[in-house]
Amino acid sequence: MRYCPKCGHQVDMMIPAGDNRPRAVCPSCHHIDYDNPRLITGTIPLYQGKILLCRRSIEPRLGYWTLPAGFMENQETTSEGALRETLEESGSIAHCKQAFSMISIPKINQIHLFYIAELERDDFHPTEESSEVALFALDEIPWDDMAFSSVTKTLEFFIEDHKTGQYGFHEDIIRINSVPEY
């Protein structure tokens, strides 16, 4: 950020009093810009024992499979964001059952939060964001074609919990060296 979003004056990078990190601070109106992590919300959509995956028709990771997920919008809850993304990416309405995984990715300033969800019916279809949408049995997941390591990790947690029939909440950190790996 080079200019203050409040008054348009050029900002200075400095550590404000009482803080411990450099921030964009406006010397004119004293506005401090806090550039904090972005929250990605999504679902593990289930229908008749299978998981719905979407093949991305947008970058990043065009052509790879993923769970429906995306950036949370202002003025929505995490579950509302997850369900909106499910609808946008698969054309299907789902209902959240429980929060399932939260994965921090510090290198790209993101937190990925996934919910276990049930699809109302099998009315999914390709959308502007997904070139293909399909149900996969747990032993049919296309592991080599998964878009993001956070999705792979979430699916691994899900399969392990599915073996016991008890679905917990999982927290993890993914440390990456380059953006395409996330």
Helices and strands as residue ranges (DSSP letters): E 12-14, E 23-25, E 32-33, E 38-47, E 50-56, E 65-66, E 69-71, H 78-90, E 94-105, G 106-108, E 110-119, E 130-136, G 138-140, G 143-145, H 149-164, E 170-173, G 179-181
